[in-house]
Amino acid sequence: MKKITHSNSPILLIFLVVQLVLTAGAVQAFQPGAGSGAGCAAGECRDCHSLERKEVATLLKAKEADILSIGLSEVPGLWEVEMSQNGKTFPLLIDFSKEFLVQGQIFRLKPPSDAKKGPQPAKVVDVSKIPLDDALLIGRADATRKIIVFDDPECQFCSALQPEMQATVKAHPEVAFLIKLFPLTKIHPSAYEKARAIVCAKSVAMLEDSLAGKPVPAPKCDTDQVKRTLELGKSLGIFSTPTMIMPDGRVVPGSKAADDIFRVLNGEEPKGEPKKDVKAEVKKDAKVETKTETKTEVKKVK
C-alpha cells in the first residue's frame, strides 16, 4: 500500500480532496444545479455510486466485521467509513474511484455559498440554439408550449419522468415534450448505442422499452447526432438527466410529477419541493468540527 503523508493544513487538505474528486470522475454529480431535483448524475450519489463492506475489507486488507458503517461524506466524492481495530473506532474516507484513502481532519472553511446567498434563480439558456430535428415528440405537434427534455435511455429518473410527461400532455393538450437523447456514458456505458438506435428510429416506444430495461436493437443508421447532442449539452451546462428546458429557456433538472411540471412551466414553485429554512441551514453548516488527529494521510489503496 503506497502511503503519502501531508501536514495538517486545512487549505492543503481541501485542495487535495478536490483533486481526488476530479480524479475520481465524480464531477458530473456535483455540477451547479445538479442537486435541485432527482436525476441521474444528480441528487443522491447512491444512485450512481456504491460501496459495500466486503469491498472496503478487501481494499484495506481488514476483516469485514471490523467495518462498522459506510455512508456519504459531507465532502462531495468521498465515502465515510467507520471501522474498528484493536479495540479503537476511527473514521476513514474513501473516494468514489476506490483508489484513495484519506485519514485525518477535514475543516469546513466557510458555509456553502448557495446556503449563504439563499435560493438562486433558475439558469436560463437560449432555446433557439437547440436543434430539434432529431427530437422525439410526446404530445401534439401543434402544441403551443413545448418543453425540451435531455434524456438518458438507461436513467431510472428518466423512466420515472416518462409517465409524468404523458399525464401532462393528456391534462394539458397545449403542452408537448421534445426529447433529446443525452446518454451519461460514464455511469451508463451502453446507453450511447441505445441512444443512437432510438434517434435512428425516432421512436418513443423504443425509448420506453429501453427505460423499462428491455433490449433495444442496434442502430439502423449511421448518425453522429447523439455525439452532437452531448457536445451541445456540455456547452449549455447540462450534466444530469432528465433535464427539462422550459419554453422561456429556464433549466429545470430532475424528474417531477405532472402537476409540478405544469406549475414550473407557469413560473410557480412545485409543491413537491418545499422551501428550505436557509438561515437554519447556514447556522448548521457554519459549525466546524474538530477531532483529535493532528496529521492527515492519503493512501493509495490500489
C-alpha positions as CSV (number, residue, x, y, z in Angstrom):
1,M,0.0,0.0,0.0
2,K,1.6,3.3,-1.1
3,K,1.5,6.0,1.6
4,I,1.7,9.7,1.1
5,T,1.8,11.9,4.2
6,H,0.9,15.6,4.4
7,S,0.8,18.3,7.0
8,N,-2.4,19.2,8.8
9,S,-3.0,22.4,6.8
10,P,-6.8,22.7,6.2
11,I,-6.2,24.5,2.9
12,L,-3.8,21.9,1.6
13,L,-6.3,19.2,2.6
14,I,-9.3,20.8,0.9
15,F,-7.1,21.3,-2.3
16,L,-6.1,17.6,-2.1
17,V,-9.7,16.4,-1.6
18,V,-10.8,18.5,-4.6
19,Q,-8.1,16.8,-6.7
20,L,-9.3,13.4,-5.6
21,V,-12.8,14.2,-6.6
22,L,-11.7,15.3,-10.0
23,T,-9.6,12.2,-10.4
24,A,-12.5,10.0,-9.5
25,G,-14.5,11.4,-12.3
26,A,-17.2,12.5,-9.9
27,V,-17.6,15.9,-11.3
28,Q,-20.9,15.2,-13.1
29,A,-22.7,14.6,-9.9
30,F,-21.8,18.0,-8.4
31,Q,-22.3,20.5,-11.2
32,P,-24.2,23.7,-10.3
33,G,-27.9,23.0,-10.3
34,A,-27.5,19.2,-10.5
35,G,-28.8,18.7,-7.0
36,S,-32.0,20.7,-7.4
37,G,-34.0,17.7,-8.4
38,A,-33.9,13.9,-8.7
39,G,-31.9,12.8,-11.7
40,C,-29.1,10.6,-12.9
41,A,-25.7,12.2,-12.1
42,A,-27.6,14.4,-9.7
43,G,-29.3,14.3,-6.3
44,E,-28.4,11.2,-4.3
45,C,-24.9,10.0,-5.0
46,R,-26.0,6.4,-4.0
47,D,-28.0,6.3,-7.3
48,C,-24.7,6.1,-9.3
49,H,-22.1,5.0,-6.7
50,S,-22.0,2.2,-4.1
51,L,-19.5,0.8,-1.6
52,E,-20.0,-2.4,0.3
53,R,-18.4,-3.7,3.5
54,K,-16.8,-6.6,1.5
55,E,-15.2,-4.1,-0.9
56,V,-13.8,-2.0,2.0
57,A,-12.5,-5.1,3.8
58,T,-10.7,-6.1,0.5
59,L,-9.3,-2.6,-0.1
60,L,-8.0,-2.2,3.4
61,K,-7.0,-5.8,3.9
62,A,-9.2,-5.8,7.0
63,K,-11.9,-8.1,8.4
64,E,-15.4,-7.4,7.2
65,A,-16.6,-7.5,10.8
66,D,-14.4,-4.5,11.5
67,I,-16.2,-2.3,9.1
68,L,-18.9,-0.7,11.3
69,S,-20.7,1.6,8.9
70,I,-20.5,3.2,5.5
71,G,-22.1,6.5,4.5
72,L,-21.7,9.5,2.2
73,S,-19.2,12.1,3.5
74,E,-20.1,15.8,3.7
75,V,-17.3,16.3,1.2
76,P,-18.5,15.5,-2.3
77,G,-16.9,12.5,-3.9
78,L,-16.0,10.7,-0.8
79,W,-17.4,7.8,1.3
80,E,-17.1,8.0,5.1
81,V,-16.2,4.6,6.6
82,E,-16.2,3.9,10.4
83,M,-14.1,0.9,11.4
84,S,-12.7,-0.7,14.5
85,Q,-9.3,-2.1,15.0
86,N,-7.5,-3.2,18.2
87,G,-10.5,-2.0,20.3
88,K,-10.4,1.5,18.8
89,T,-13.0,3.1,16.5
90,F,-12.0,5.7,13.9
91,P,-13.3,7.2,10.6
92,L,-11.7,6.9,7.2
93,L,-12.6,8.5,3.8
94,I,-12.5,6.6,0.5
95,D,-13.0,8.3,-2.8
96,F,-15.6,7.2,-5.3
97,S,-13.0,5.7,-7.6
98,K,-12.0,3.5,-4.7
99,E,-8.3,4.3,-5.3
100,F,-7.6,6.7,-2.5
101,L,-7.9,6.6,1.3
102,V,-8.0,9.9,3.4
103,Q,-7.4,9.8,7.1
104,G,-7.4,12.8,9.4
105,Q,-9.2,16.1,9.9
106,I,-11.4,17.9,7.4
107,F,-12.4,21.5,8.1
108,R,-15.3,23.5,6.5
109,L,-13.7,26.8,5.8
110,K,-17.0,28.7,5.3
111,P,-20.7,27.9,4.8
112,P,-21.7,26.7,1.4
113,S,-22.1,29.6,-1.0
114,D,-25.6,28.6,-2.1
115,A,-26.8,28.5,1.5
116,K,-25.3,31.9,2.3
117,K,-26.9,33.5,-0.7
118,G,-30.2,31.8,-0.4
119,P,-32.3,30.2,-3.3
120,Q,-30.8,31.0,-6.7
121,P,-32.8,31.8,-9.8
122,A,-33.1,29.1,-12.4
123,K,-30.4,29.0,-15.1
124,V,-31.6,30.3,-18.5
125,V,-30.3,29.1,-21.9
126,D,-31.0,30.3,-25.4
127,V,-33.6,27.8,-26.7
128,S,-33.0,28.9,-30.3
129,K,-29.6,27.2,-30.1
130,I,-31.0,23.8,-29.5
131,P,-31.7,21.9,-32.8
132,L,-34.8,19.8,-32.6
133,D,-34.8,17.8,-35.9
134,D,-33.8,14.7,-34.0
135,A,-36.1,15.2,-31.0
136,L,-38.8,12.7,-30.1
137,L,-42.3,14.1,-29.6
138,I,-44.6,13.4,-26.7
139,G,-47.9,15.3,-27.3
140,R,-49.3,17.2,-30.2
141,A,-47.0,18.6,-32.9
142,D,-49.1,21.8,-32.9
143,A,-48.8,22.3,-29.1
144,T,-48.1,26.0,-28.3
145,R,-45.9,25.3,-25.2
146,K,-43.0,22.9,-25.9
147,I,-40.6,21.7,-23.2
148,I,-37.3,20.3,-24.3
149,V,-36.0,17.3,-22.3
150,F,-32.5,15.9,-22.2
151,D,-33.0,12.2,-21.6
152,D,-30.8,9.1,-21.0
153,P,-32.3,5.8,-22.2
154,E,-31.0,4.0,-19.1
155,C,-31.7,6.6,-16.4
156,Q,-34.1,5.5,-13.7
157,F,-35.2,9.1,-13.1
158,C,-35.9,9.5,-16.8
159,S,-38.1,6.4,-16.5
160,A,-40.0,8.0,-13.7
161,L,-40.5,11.1,-15.7
162,Q,-41.9,9.3,-18.7
163,P,-45.4,8.7,-17.4
164,E,-45.5,12.2,-15.9
165,M,-44.9,13.7,-19.3
166,Q,-47.7,11.5,-20.7
167,A,-50.0,12.6,-17.9
168,T,-49.1,16.3,-18.5
169,V,-49.9,16.3,-22.2
170,K,-53.2,14.4,-21.5
171,A,-54.3,17.0,-19.0
172,H,-52.9,20.0,-20.9
173,P,-53.0,19.4,-24.7
174,E,-51.3,22.7,-25.3
175,V,-48.1,21.3,-23.8
176,A,-45.7,18.9,-25.6
177,F,-42.3,17.5,-24.9
178,L,-39.4,17.3,-27.3
179,I,-36.8,14.7,-26.1
180,K,-33.1,14.9,-26.9
181,L,-31.1,11.7,-26.3
182,F,-28.3,12.6,-23.9
183,P,-26.7,9.4,-22.6
184,L,-24.5,9.7,-19.5
185,T,-21.8,7.3,-20.7
186,K,-19.7,7.4,-17.6
187,I,-22.4,5.8,-15.5
188,H,-24.3,4.1,-18.3
189,P,-21.7,2.9,-20.8
190,S,-24.2,1.0,-23.1
191,A,-26.6,3.9,-23.2
192,Y,-24.8,5.6,-26.1
193,E,-25.5,2.9,-28.7
194,K,-29.1,2.7,-27.4
195,A,-29.5,6.4,-27.9
196,R,-28.2,6.2,-31.4
197,A,-30.7,3.4,-32.2
198,I,-33.6,5.4,-30.8
199,V,-32.5,8.5,-32.7
200,C,-32.3,6.5,-35.9
201,A,-35.8,5.0,-35.4
202,K,-37.1,8.3,-33.9
203,S,-39.3,6.0,-31.7
204,V,-40.8,7.0,-28.3
205,A,-41.8,3.3,-27.9
206,M,-38.2,2.2,-28.3
207,L,-37.1,4.8,-25.7
208,E,-39.8,3.5,-23.3
209,D,-38.6,-0.1,-23.9
210,S,-35.1,0.9,-23.0
211,L,-36.2,2.7,-19.9
212,A,-38.1,-0.4,-18.9
213,G,-34.9,-2.5,-19.2
214,K,-36.0,-4.2,-22.4
215,P,-33.4,-4.8,-25.2
216,V,-33.0,-2.3,-28.0
217,P,-31.9,-3.3,-31.5
218,A,-28.7,-2.0,-32.9
219,P,-28.7,1.4,-34.7
220,K,-30.1,1.2,-38.3
221,C,-28.4,4.3,-39.5
222,D,-25.0,6.0,-39.2
223,T,-25.6,9.1,-37.2
224,D,-23.4,11.4,-35.1
225,Q,-26.5,13.2,-33.7
226,V,-26.0,11.8,-30.2
227,K,-22.4,13.0,-30.1
228,R,-23.5,16.4,-31.2
229,T,-26.2,16.5,-28.5
230,L,-23.6,15.6,-25.9
231,E,-21.4,18.5,-27.1
232,L,-24.4,20.8,-27.0
233,G,-25.4,19.8,-23.5
234,K,-21.8,20.5,-22.3
235,S,-21.9,23.9,-23.9
236,L,-25.3,24.6,-22.2
237,G,-24.0,23.4,-18.8
238,I,-26.2,20.3,-18.7
239,F,-24.7,17.4,-16.8
240,S,-27.6,15.3,-15.5
241,T,-30.7,13.6,-16.7
242,P,-33.5,14.3,-17.0
243,T,-33.1,18.0,-17.5
244,M,-36.1,20.0,-18.8
245,I,-35.8,23.3,-20.6
246,M,-38.9,25.5,-20.4
247,P,-40.0,27.5,-23.5
248,D,-38.5,30.6,-21.9
249,G,-35.1,28.9,-21.5
250,R,-35.3,28.1,-17.8
251,V,-33.3,24.9,-17.0
252,V,-35.1,22.5,-14.6
253,P,-33.0,19.4,-13.6
254,G,-34.7,16.3,-12.3
255,S,-37.9,14.2,-12.5
256,K,-41.1,15.9,-11.4
257,A,-44.7,14.9,-11.0
258,A,-47.1,16.1,-13.8
259,D,-48.7,18.7,-11.6
260,D,-45.4,20.1,-10.6
261,I,-44.2,20.2,-14.2
262,F,-47.2,22.4,-15.1
263,R,-46.6,24.6,-12.1
264,V,-42.9,25.1,-13.0
265,L,-44.0,25.8,-16.6
266,N,-46.2,28.6,-15.3
267,G,-43.4,30.0,-13.1
268,E,-44.8,28.6,-9.9
269,E,-43.0,26.7,-7.1
270,P,-43.6,22.9,-7.3
271,K,-45.4,21.5,-4.3
272,G,-43.0,18.5,-4.2
273,E,-40.1,20.8,-3.3
274,P,-40.9,22.8,-0.1
275,K,-38.9,25.9,0.7
276,K,-35.9,25.3,2.9
277,D,-35.0,27.3,6.0
278,V,-31.9,28.9,4.6
279,K,-30.9,30.6,7.9
280,A,-31.1,27.4,9.8
281,E,-29.0,25.6,7.2
282,V,-26.4,28.3,7.3
283,K,-26.2,28.1,11.1
284,K,-25.9,24.3,11.0
285,D,-23.2,24.3,8.2
286,A,-21.2,27.1,9.9
287,K,-20.2,24.7,12.7
288,V,-16.6,23.5,12.4
289,E,-16.0,20.0,13.7
290,T,-12.6,19.3,15.3
291,K,-11.1,15.9,16.0
292,T,-8.0,14.7,17.9
293,E,-6.0,13.7,14.9
294,T,-3.2,16.1,14.0
295,K,-1.9,14.5,10.8
296,T,-3.7,13.9,7.5
297,E,-2.7,10.9,5.5
298,V,-3.7,9.9,2.0
299,K,-3.0,6.3,1.0
300,K,-3.2,4.7,-2.4
301,V,-5.4,1.6,-1.8
302,K,-4.9,0.0,-5.2
